[in-house]
Amino acid sequence: MRLLVLVGMLSPGILSAFSAAHADTLRATPGDRAAIEACLELVRQNVEKEAEGPLEDEAAGPAGRLAAVAKQVATQAESCIGAVTIPCQQEPGGFSTAGMVECNTREWAVWDELLNRVYNESLKDAPQKLATALRDTQRAWLQWREKNCGLSALENEGGTIIGPLHTACMLDATARQALSLEHRE
């Protein structure tokens, strides 16, 4: 727990090293895994229900677009990002700096597992040319994620919010990449 408190006070360079080292130790709990899996299953069910119903035209204008998006969110897997973090942060201590880092890291671990599983499955039967391209792309994405999530540390240098911002960014980027790879065809 002391490590989590210190994360909020780290410099950007140290934060990047922490992130790389910490990613190797991410461990998802069964309950956290179950929350994400349940959410993704609800999305799948909603997609099936929507496919059975009639297509509705979207009303014109910004209000029509927002109404359509509000209906679509139940069929978007990205809506599951935060399924662990948000309830965790609503618990006592969850909104402290250390609590936010812990909550973000717990969910990040689930998405990291999913990303690794989907990535390895993608490589398994891929032709050599595709496997090489996928590996190169994933390596480039990992570098981008580190640099992108390091920006918040630079922008908030010296602040206690660096740890929560960084882990939230890592969680979000990892989840989106996992979902992108999972739905790649």
N, CA and C of each residue as an Amber inpcrd file, in Angstrom:
protein
   555
   0.8230000  -1.1930000   0.0000000   0.0000000   0.0000000   0.0000000
   0.8650000   1.2540000   0.0000000   2.0220000   1.2190000   0.6640000
   2.9100000   2.3830000   0.6560000   3.3500000   2.7170000  -0.7560000
   3.5710000   1.6810000  -1.5620000   3.9920000   1.8850000  -2.9360000
   2.9430000   2.6870000  -3.6890000   1.6690000   2.4010000  -3.4500000
   0.6100000   3.1180000  -4.1350000   0.5690000   4.5800000  -3.7390000
   0.8450000   4.8920000  -2.5010000   0.8710000   6.2760000  -2.0510000
   2.0250000   7.0180000  -2.7220000   3.1510000   6.3560000  -2.8550000
   4.3120000   6.9850000  -3.4680000   4.1310000   7.2470000  -4.9510000
   3.3260000   6.4710000  -5.6190000   3.1420000   6.6320000  -7.0560000
   2.6920000   8.0460000  -7.3870000   1.8370000   8.6110000  -6.5900000
   1.3430000   9.9540000  -6.8300000   2.4160000  11.0160000  -6.7320000
   3.5650000  10.7000000  -6.1460000   4.6260000  11.6850000  -5.9620000
   5.8180000  11.4430000  -6.8770000   5.7390000  10.5200000  -7.7950000
   6.8790000  10.1670000  -8.6310000   7.0690000  11.1390000  -9.7790000
   8.3190000  11.2990000 -10.1970000   8.6100000  12.1080000 -11.3740000
   8.2140000  11.3330000 -12.6170000   8.0390000  12.0070000 -13.7770000
   7.6300000  11.3090000 -14.9950000   8.5490000  10.1580000 -15.3860000
   9.8540000  10.3270000 -15.2840000  10.7900000   9.2620000 -15.6540000
  10.6540000   8.0630000 -14.7460000  10.5670000   8.3190000 -13.4670000
  10.4140000   7.2340000 -12.5010000   9.0510000   6.5770000 -12.6790000
   8.0280000   7.4040000 -12.9700000   6.6940000   6.8730000 -13.1690000
   6.6710000   5.9060000 -14.3440000   7.3640000   6.2400000 -15.4110000
   7.4190000   5.3640000 -16.5750000   8.0840000   4.0350000 -16.2200000
   9.1700000   4.0990000 -15.4670000   9.8570000   2.8740000 -15.0440000
   8.9580000   2.0590000 -14.1180000   8.2500000   2.7530000 -13.2110000
   7.3110000   2.0750000 -12.3220000   6.2480000   1.3550000 -13.1400000
   5.7070000   2.0510000 -14.1280000   4.6390000   1.4770000 -14.9450000
   5.1010000   0.2220000 -15.6450000   6.2780000   0.2610000 -16.2590000
   6.7870000  -0.9060000 -16.9800000   7.0090000  -2.0760000 -16.0230000
   7.5870000  -1.7900000 -14.8640000   7.8380000  -2.8500000 -13.8870000
   6.5250000  -3.3480000 -13.2900000   5.6100000  -2.4190000 -13.0220000
   4.3500000  -2.7810000 -12.3880000   3.4650000  -3.6110000 -13.3160000
   3.5450000  -3.3480000 -14.6160000   2.7230000  -4.0890000 -15.5720000
   3.0050000  -5.5880000 -15.4970000   4.2490000  -5.9460000 -15.1680000
   4.5990000  -7.3560000 -15.0620000   3.9600000  -8.0210000 -13.8440000
   3.5710000  -7.2290000 -12.8550000   3.0230000  -7.7990000 -11.6270000
   1.5080000  -7.6430000 -11.5290000   0.8680000  -7.1070000 -12.5640000
  -0.5820000  -6.9560000 -12.5230000  -1.2420000  -8.3110000 -12.3440000
  -2.1510000  -8.3840000 -11.4200000  -2.8850000  -9.6180000 -11.1880000
  -4.3550000  -9.2660000 -11.0140000  -5.1720000  -9.8310000 -11.8520000
  -6.6030000  -9.6010000 -11.7450000  -7.1940000 -10.5490000 -10.7060000
  -8.1530000 -10.0610000  -9.9530000  -8.8390000 -10.9240000  -8.9890000
 -10.0190000 -11.5960000  -9.6790000 -10.4520000 -12.7300000  -9.1600000
 -11.6220000 -13.4020000  -9.7620000 -12.8590000 -12.4920000  -9.7990000
 -13.0710000 -11.7290000  -8.7500000 -14.2300000 -10.8350000  -8.7130000
 -14.1380000  -9.7320000  -9.7550000 -12.9420000  -9.1910000  -9.9450000
 -12.7540000  -8.1460000 -10.9480000 -12.9390000  -8.7150000 -12.3480000
 -12.4000000  -9.9060000 -12.5700000 -12.5860000 -10.5780000 -13.8680000
 -14.0710000 -10.7970000 -14.1270000 -14.7770000 -11.2840000 -13.1130000
 -16.2080000 -11.5810000 -13.2500000 -17.0020000 -10.3190000 -13.5890000
 -16.6440000  -9.1910000 -13.0040000 -17.3610000  -7.9380000 -13.2790000
 -17.2100000  -7.5350000 -14.7420000 -15.9980000  -7.6060000 -15.2650000
 -15.7590000  -7.2420000 -16.6690000 -16.4380000  -8.2560000 -17.5940000
 -16.2890000  -9.5360000 -17.2930000 -16.9090000 -10.5750000 -18.1280000
 -18.4290000 -10.4260000 -18.1410000 -19.0320000 -10.1230000 -16.9930000
 -20.4860000  -9.9550000 -16.9230000 -20.9240000  -8.7550000 -17.7580000
 -20.1630000  -7.6890000 -17.6830000 -20.4880000  -6.4990000 -18.4660000
 -20.3950000  -6.7990000 -19.9620000 -19.3010000  -7.4510000 -20.3840000
 -19.1310000  -7.7870000 -21.7980000 -20.2240000  -8.7510000 -22.2740000
 -20.6530000  -9.6480000 -21.4050000 -21.7490000 -10.5570000 -21.7640000
 -23.0510000  -9.7830000 -21.9480000 -23.3230000  -8.8020000 -21.0870000
 -24.5210000  -7.9680000 -21.2540000 -24.4740000  -7.2240000 -22.5800000
 -23.3010000  -6.7260000 -22.9440000 -23.1530000  -6.0420000 -24.2340000
 -23.4860000  -7.0090000 -25.3690000 -22.9400000  -8.2350000 -25.3050000
 -23.2260000  -9.2370000 -26.3490000 -24.7330000  -9.5220000 -26.4440000
 -25.3770000  -9.6550000 -25.3030000 -26.8220000  -9.9040000 -25.2940000
 -27.5810000  -8.7200000 -25.8930000 -27.1560000  -7.5180000 -25.5590000
 -27.8080000  -6.3180000 -26.0980000 -27.6200000  -6.2120000 -27.6100000
 -26.4560000  -6.6030000 -28.0890000 -26.2070000  -6.6010000 -29.5370000
 -27.1470000  -7.5820000 -30.2220000 -27.3160000  -8.7600000 -29.6400000
 -28.2240000  -9.7640000 -30.2090000 -29.6630000  -9.2510000 -30.2230000
 -30.1060000  -8.6440000 -29.1410000 -31.4730000  -8.1080000 -29.0680000
 -31.6800000  -7.0150000 -30.1050000 -30.6740000  -6.1570000 -30.2340000
 -30.7800000  -5.0560000 -31.1920000 -30.8580000  -5.5930000 -32.6180000
 -30.1220000  -6.6470000 -32.9030000 -30.1260000  -7.2370000 -34.2460000
 -31.4850000  -7.8190000 -34.6010000 -32.2440000  -8.2200000 -33.5990000
 -33.5650000  -8.8020000 -33.8330000 -34.6340000  -7.7420000 -34.0760000
 -34.3950000  -6.5240000 -33.6160000 -35.3970000  -5.4680000 -33.7210000
 -35.2810000  -4.6790000 -35.0140000 -36.2730000  -3.8270000 -35.2640000
 -36.2410000  -3.0090000 -36.4790000 -35.2010000  -1.8890000 -36.3510000
 -34.6500000  -1.4700000 -37.4740000 -33.7150000  -0.3470000 -37.4870000
 -34.4960000   0.9440000 -37.3610000 -34.0240000   1.8250000 -36.5170000
 -34.6940000   3.1090000 -36.3470000 -33.8210000   4.1950000 -36.9450000
 -34.4650000   5.1520000 -37.5980000 -33.7280000   6.2860000 -38.1350000
 -33.3680000   7.2300000 -36.9950000 -32.1940000   7.8030000 -37.1150000
 -31.7380000   8.7650000 -36.1160000 -32.3530000  10.1210000 -36.4270000
 -32.8500000  10.7850000 -35.4010000 -33.3930000  12.1250000 -35.5780000
 -32.2630000  13.0780000 -35.9580000 -32.5880000  14.0670000 -36.7440000
 -31.5800000  15.0280000 -37.2070000 -31.1050000  15.9190000 -36.0640000
 -29.8880000  16.4130000 -36.2070000 -29.3500000  17.3940000 -35.2760000
 -28.6220000  16.7950000 -34.0960000 -28.0220000  17.6690000 -33.2980000
 -27.2350000  17.2170000 -32.1410000 -28.0540000  16.4290000 -31.1250000
 -29.2760000  16.8520000 -30.8660000 -30.1080000  16.1390000 -29.8830000
 -30.4300000  14.7310000 -30.3790000 -30.6840000  14.5970000 -31.6610000
 -30.9470000  13.2830000 -32.2360000 -29.7270000  12.3850000 -32.1540000
 -28.5410000  12.9800000 -32.3860000 -27.2950000  12.2100000 -32.3020000
 -27.0630000  11.7260000 -30.8800000 -27.2750000  12.6050000 -29.9000000
 -27.0730000  12.2270000 -28.5010000 -28.0660000  11.1430000 -28.0740000
 -29.2760000  11.2290000 -28.5360000 -30.2710000  10.2040000 -28.2070000
 -29.8610000   8.8580000 -28.8000000 -29.3510000   8.8810000 -30.0250000
 -28.9080000   7.6380000 -30.6680000 -27.7120000   7.0450000 -29.9340000
 -26.7840000   7.8890000 -29.5210000 -25.5980000   7.4150000 -28.7960000
 -26.0030000   6.8160000 -27.4560000 -26.9560000   7.4370000 -26.7940000
 -27.4200000   6.9140000 -25.5030000 -27.9870000   5.5050000 -25.6640000
 -28.6310000   5.2350000 -26.7800000 -29.1570000   3.8900000 -27.0340000
 -28.0360000   2.9250000 -27.4170000 -27.0410000   3.4210000 -28.1450000
 -25.9420000   2.5750000 -28.6150000 -25.0000000   2.1420000 -27.5100000
 -24.8830000   2.9190000 -26.4680000 -23.8930000   2.6450000 -25.4270000
 -24.0720000   1.2500000 -24.8270000 -25.2770000   0.7620000 -24.7920000
 -25.5280000  -0.5720000 -24.2290000 -25.0250000  -1.6910000 -25.1360000
 -24.6620000  -1.3320000 -26.3710000 -24.1590000  -2.3370000 -27.3050000
 -22.6800000  -2.1310000 -27.6250000 -22.0320000  -1.2590000 -26.8920000
 -20.6180000  -0.9610000 -27.1280000 -19.7760000  -1.5490000 -25.9970000
 -18.8430000  -2.4170000 -26.3390000 -17.9970000  -3.0550000 -25.3200000
 -17.1950000  -2.0250000 -24.5310000 -16.8680000  -0.9010000 -25.1460000
 -16.1230000   0.1560000 -24.4440000 -16.8830000   0.6790000 -23.2370000
 -18.1930000   0.4790000 -23.2150000 -19.0050000   0.9000000 -22.0730000
 -18.6320000   0.1430000 -20.8040000 -17.9390000  -0.9690000 -20.9590000
 -17.5360000  -1.7770000 -19.7910000 -16.2660000  -1.2500000 -19.1290000
 -15.5910000  -0.3020000 -19.7730000 -14.4070000   0.2830000 -19.1470000
 -14.8770000   1.0790000 -17.9310000 -14.3710000   0.7290000 -16.7700000
 -14.7860000   1.3650000 -15.5220000 -15.6620000   0.4600000 -14.6680000
 -15.9760000  -0.7340000 -15.1610000 -16.8640000  -1.6430000 -14.4210000
 -16.2870000  -2.0660000 -13.0770000 -14.9760000  -2.0360000 -12.9350000
 -14.3270000  -2.3420000 -11.6530000 -13.9630000  -1.0460000 -10.9360000
 -13.3710000  -0.1220000 -11.6730000 -12.8380000   1.1090000 -11.0770000
 -13.9130000   1.9660000 -10.4150000 -15.0130000   2.1830000 -11.1000000
 -16.0360000   3.0940000 -10.5690000 -16.6150000   2.5840000  -9.2520000
 -17.0890000   1.3260000  -9.1780000 -17.5910000   0.8530000  -7.8760000
 -16.4910000   0.8320000  -6.8100000 -15.2800000   0.4890000  -7.2060000
 -14.1590000   0.4490000  -6.2620000 -13.9120000   1.8300000  -5.6560000
 -13.9650000   2.8580000  -6.4960000 -13.7110000   4.2080000  -6.0010000
 -14.8530000   4.7310000  -5.1450000 -16.0100000   4.1010000  -5.2260000
 -17.1400000   4.5080000  -4.3930000 -17.0790000   3.8860000  -2.9960000
 -16.1740000   2.9330000  -2.8190000 -15.9620000   2.3200000  -1.5030000
 -15.1830000   3.2860000  -0.6120000 -15.2480000   3.1180000   0.7210000
 -14.4520000   3.9650000   1.6090000 -12.9690000   3.9030000   1.2430000
 -12.3590000   5.0610000   1.1050000 -10.9390000   5.1590000   0.7540000
 -10.6670000   5.0440000  -0.7300000 -11.6710000   4.6990000  -1.5120000
 -11.4810000   4.5000000  -2.9440000 -11.2050000   5.7580000  -3.7210000
 -11.5510000   6.8980000  -3.1520000 -11.3290000   8.1490000  -3.8730000
 -10.0990000   8.8880000  -3.3770000  -9.3320000   8.2710000  -2.4980000
  -8.0450000   8.8540000  -2.1160000  -7.0750000   8.5990000  -3.2610000
  -5.9360000   9.2540000  -3.2410000  -4.9460000   9.0360000  -4.2920000
  -4.5560000   7.5680000  -4.3640000  -4.2210000   6.9830000  -3.2340000
  -3.8270000   5.5700000  -3.2120000  -4.9920000   4.6750000  -3.6150000
  -6.1960000   5.0140000  -3.1890000  -7.3710000   4.2320000  -3.5390000
  -7.6370000   4.2570000  -5.0350000  -7.5200000   5.4360000  -5.6480000
  -7.7420000   5.5330000  -7.0880000  -6.7010000   4.7190000  -7.8550000
  -5.4500000   4.7860000  -7.4300000  -4.3990000   3.9990000  -8.0790000
  -4.7190000   2.5120000  -7.9510000  -5.1040000   2.0840000  -6.7590000
  -5.4180000   0.6730000  -6.5430000  -6.6080000   0.2310000  -7.3930000
  -7.6710000   1.0290000  -7.4170000  -8.8600000   0.6780000  -8.2010000
  -8.5260000   0.6070000  -9.6890000  -7.8120000   1.6140000 -10.1810000
  -7.4160000   1.6210000 -11.5950000  -6.5480000   0.4150000 -11.9230000
  -5.6180000   0.1020000 -11.0360000  -4.6840000  -0.9930000 -11.2810000
  -5.4060000  -2.3420000 -11.2850000  -6.3870000  -2.4870000 -10.4230000
  -7.1590000  -3.7420000 -10.4020000  -7.8560000  -3.9740000 -11.7380000
  -8.4950000  -2.9330000 -12.2640000  -9.1860000  -3.1060000 -13.5420000
  -8.1960000  -3.2170000 -14.7000000  -7.1370000  -2.4510000 -14.6370000
  -6.0880000  -2.5210000 -15.6610000  -5.5940000  -3.9650000 -15.7870000
  -5.4660000  -4.6610000 -14.6660000  -4.9980000  -6.0490000 -14.6790000
  -5.9480000  -6.9550000 -15.4620000  -7.2470000  -6.7270000 -15.3210000
  -8.2180000  -7.5480000 -16.0400000  -8.0790000  -7.3290000 -17.5480000
  -8.0220000  -6.0570000 -17.9430000  -7.9080000  -5.7460000 -19.3680000
  -6.5570000  -6.2050000 -19.9220000  -5.5260000  -6.1430000 -19.1070000
  -4.2050000  -6.6090000 -19.5390000  -4.2380000  -8.1080000 -19.8220000
  -4.9060000  -8.8640000 -18.9700000  -5.0600000 -10.3100000 -19.2070000
  -5.8110000 -10.5650000 -20.5050000  -6.9050000  -9.8280000 -20.7060000
  -7.6950000 -10.0040000 -21.9240000  -6.8610000  -9.6420000 -23.1510000
  -6.1350000  -8.5420000 -23.0780000  -5.2780000  -8.1220000 -24.1860000
  -4.2570000  -9.2060000 -24.5220000  -3.5910000  -9.7310000 -23.5240000
  -2.5840000 -10.7670000 -23.7640000  -3.2030000 -12.0360000 -24.3440000
  -4.3710000 -12.4040000 -23.8550000  -5.0420000 -13.5990000 -24.3570000
  -5.4370000 -13.4130000 -25.8330000  -6.0460000 -12.2740000 -26.1500000
  -6.4920000 -12.0060000 -27.5150000  -5.2880000 -11.8860000 -28.4510000
  -4.2440000 -11.2340000 -27.9900000  -3.0310000 -11.0810000 -28.7940000
  -2.4230000 -12.4510000 -29.1080000  -2.2800000 -13.2950000 -28.0950000
  -1.6990000 -14.6300000 -28.3130000  -2.5780000 -15.4920000 -29.2120000
  -3.8930000 -15.3780000 -29.0700000  -4.8040000 -16.1160000 -29.9570000
  -4.6710000 -15.6310000 -31.3930000  -4.4980000 -14.3290000 -31.5630000
  -4.3390000 -13.7650000 -32.9030000  -3.0640000 -14.2720000 -33.5720000
  -2.0220000 -14.4380000 -32.7790000  -0.7460000 -14.9080000 -33.3250000
  -0.7590000 -16.3970000 -33.6400000  -1.5540000 -17.1540000 -32.9030000
  -1.5210000 -18.6180000 -32.9520000  -1.6260000 -19.1810000 -34.3700000
  -2.6200000 -18.8020000 -35.1090000  -2.8430000 -19.3700000 -36.4360000
  -2.5560000 -18.3880000 -37.5650000  -1.9520000 -17.2610000 -37.2270000
  -1.7060000 -16.2400000 -38.2450000  -0.5520000 -16.6390000 -39.1660000
  -0.6930000 -16.3490000 -40.4550000   0.4430000 -16.5540000 -41.3580000
   1.6210000 -15.6890000 -40.9000000   2.8290000 -16.0810000 -41.2280000
   4.0360000 -15.4040000 -40.7380000   4.0150000 -13.9000000 -41.0060000
   3.6090000 -13.5020000 -42.2010000   3.5930000 -12.0780000 -42.5590000
   2.6490000 -11.2890000 -41.6440000   1.4770000 -11.8450000 -41.3980000
   0.5050000 -11.1990000 -40.5180000   1.0010000 -11.2030000 -39.0750000
   1.5760000 -12.3070000 -38.6260000   2.0900000 -12.3920000 -37.2550000
   3.1820000 -11.3550000 -37.0200000   4.0690000 -11.1920000 -37.9870000
   5.1460000 -10.1990000 -37.8640000   4.5580000  -8.7920000 -37.7910000
   3.6080000  -8.5120000 -38.6530000   2.9700000  -7.1910000 -38.6540000
   2.2340000  -6.9410000 -37.3410000   1.5480000  -7.9530000 -36.8300000
   0.8310000  -7.8210000 -35.5640000   1.7980000  -7.5700000 -34.4130000
   2.9020000  -8.3090000 -34.3850000   3.9170000  -8.0950000 -33.3340000
   4.4930000  -6.6830000 -33.4030000   4.8300000  -6.2340000 -34.6060000
   5.3860000  -4.8900000 -34.7760000   4.3840000  -3.8180000 -34.3470000
   3.1450000  -4.0370000 -34.7240000   2.0880000  -3.0840000 -34.3540000
   1.8930000  -3.0420000 -32.8460000   1.8830000  -4.2010000 -32.2180000
   1.6860000  -4.2550000 -30.7700000   2.8580000  -3.6020000 -30.0380000
   4.0660000  -3.8370000 -30.5020000   5.2410000  -3.1940000 -29.8860000
   5.1610000  -1.6790000 -30.0140000   4.7580000  -1.2040000 -31.1850000
   4.6140000   0.2450000 -31.3900000   3.5110000   0.7920000 -30.4840000
   2.4130000   0.0460000 -30.3480000   1.3320000   0.4900000 -29.4840000
   1.7940000   0.5760000 -28.0260000   2.5680000  -0.4110000 -27.5820000
   3.0810000  -0.3780000 -26.2030000   3.9260000   0.8620000 -25.9600000
   4.7600000   1.2270000 -26.9210000   5.5720000   2.4430000 -26.7860000
   4.6770000   3.6830000 -26.7660000   3.6790000   3.7070000 -27.6470000
   2.7580000   4.8370000 -27.6880000   2.0330000   4.9740000 -26.3530000
   1.5420000   3.8510000 -25.8160000   0.8030000   3.8860000 -24.5510000
   1.6630000   4.4740000 -23.4400000   2.9030000   4.0230000 -23.3330000
   3.8040000   4.5430000 -22.2940000   4.0160000   6.0410000 -22.4420000
   4.2800000   6.4760000 -23.6650000   4.5290000   7.9050000 -23.8890000
   3.2650000   8.7320000 -23.6880000   2.1490000   8.2520000 -24.2020000
   0.8910000   8.9680000 -24.0640000   0.4840000   9.1000000 -22.6030000
   0.5700000   8.0170000 -21.8590000   0.1700000   8.0510000 -20.4530000
   1.1910000   8.8020000 -19.6030000   2.4050000   8.9500000 -20.0880000
   3.3980000   9.7560000 -19.3900000   3.1460000  11.2480000 -19.5040000
   2.3430000  11.6570000 -20.4840000   2.0420000  13.0800000 -20.6580000
   1.3850000  13.6820000 -19.4190000   0.4820000  12.9250000 -18.7980000
  -0.2080000  13.4660000 -17.6220000   0.7790000  13.7430000 -16.4920000
   1.8330000  12.9450000 -16.3920000   2.8430000  13.1800000 -15.3630000
   3.5910000  14.4750000 -15.6550000   3.8850000  14.7270000 -16.9100000
   4.5700000  15.9670000 -17.2760000   3.6870000  17.1850000 -17.0450000
   2.4160000  17.0410000 -17.3980000   1.4840000  18.1640000 -17.2570000
   1.1510000  18.4740000 -15.8050000   1.3070000  17.5090000 -14.9310000
   0.9460000  17.6770000 -13.5250000   2.1290000  17.4370000 -12.6030000
   3.3150000  17.7240000 -13.0930000   4.5480000  17.4530000 -12.3490000
   4.4750000  18.0250000 -10.9350000   4.7910000  17.1620000  -9.9910000
   4.7880000  17.5620000  -8.5880000   3.4510000  17.3690000  -7.8960000
   2.4060000  17.0610000  -8.6420000   1.0850000  16.8940000  -8.0460000
   0.8380000  15.4720000  -7.5670000  -0.0950000  15.3370000  -6.6440000
  -0.4060000  14.0110000  -6.1080000  -1.3380000  13.2250000  -7.0220000
  -1.8710000  13.8690000  -8.0420000  -2.8270000  13.2050000  -8.9190000
  -2.1360000  12.4240000 -10.0350000  -0.8230000  12.5010000 -10.1250000
  -0.0910000  11.8370000 -11.2100000  -0.3740000  10.3320000 -11.2300000
  -0.2910000   9.6760000 -10.1100000  -0.5090000   8.2270000 -10.0610000
  -1.8850000   7.8290000 -10.5670000  -2.9740000   8.4530000 -10.0560000
  -4.2950000   8.1090000 -10.5660000  -4.4710000   8.4260000 -12.0550000
  -3.9290000   9.5510000 -12.5120000  -4.0390000   9.8900000 -13.9310000
  -3.3140000   8.8640000 -14.7950000  -2.1240000   8.4980000 -14.3600000
  -1.3190000   7.5510000 -15.1300000  -1.9720000   6.1770000 -15.1790000
  -2.4110000   5.6670000 -14.0410000  -3.0160000   4.3300000 -14.0350000
  -4.3620000   4.3320000 -14.7590000  -5.0980000   5.4330000 -14.6890000
  -6.3650000   5.5270000 -15.4340000  -6.0980000   5.5100000 -16.9350000
  -5.0630000   6.2020000 -17.3580000  -4.6950000   6.2180000 -18.7720000
  -4.2550000   4.8330000 -19.2300000  -3.4330000   4.1650000 -18.4340000
  -2.9570000   2.8290000 -18.7810000  -4.1350000   1.8560000 -18.8670000
  -5.0560000   1.9630000 -17.9320000  -6.2600000   1.1310000 -17.9310000
  -7.0690000   1.3650000 -19.1950000  -7.3590000   2.6190000 -19.4990000
  -8.1950000   2.9510000 -20.6460000  -7.5440000   2.5050000 -21.9610000
  -6.2660000   2.8050000 -22.1220000  -5.5610000   2.4320000 -23.3570000
  -5.5110000   0.9110000 -23.5140000  -5.2350000   0.2130000 -22.4330000
  -5.1420000  -1.2510000 -22.4770000  -6.5000000  -1.8590000 -22.8150000
  -7.5550000  -1.3570000 -22.1930000  -8.9020000  -1.8760000 -22.4580000
  -9.2740000  -1.6620000 -23.9200000  -9.0400000  -0.4700000 -24.4200000
  -9.3990000  -0.1710000 -25.8110000  -8.5990000  -1.0170000 -26.7960000
  -7.3310000  -1.2560000 -26.4950000  -6.5130000  -2.0970000 -27.3650000
  -6.9960000  -3.5380000 -27.3220000  -7.3310000  -4.0330000 -26.1460000
  -7.8440000  -5.3930000 -26.0240000  -9.1270000  -5.5550000 -26.8480000
 -10.0250000  -4.5860000 -26.7380000 -11.2850000  -4.6590000 -27.4750000
 -11.0490000  -4.5200000 -28.9740000 -10.1070000  -3.6810000 -29.3500000
  -9.7760000  -3.5160000 -30.7610000  -9.2410000  -4.8140000 -31.3530000
  -8.3160000  -5.4430000 -30.6500000  -7.7650000  -6.7160000 -31.1420000
  -8.8280000  -7.8110000 -31.1570000  -9.6820000  -7.8040000 -30.1560000
 -10.7150000  -8.8390000 -30.0750000 -11.6910000  -8.7430000 -31.2360000
 -11.9550000  -7.5270000 -31.6860000 -12.9390000  -7.3270000 -32.7590000
 -12.2980000  -7.1500000 -34.1240000 -11.0000000  -7.3700000 -34.2070000
 -10.2940000  -7.2540000 -35.4760000 -10.6390000  -8.4780000 -36.3370000
 -10.9240000  -8.2060000 -37.5530000 -11.2540000  -9.3410000 -38.4360000
 -10.4640000  -9.2410000 -39.7070000
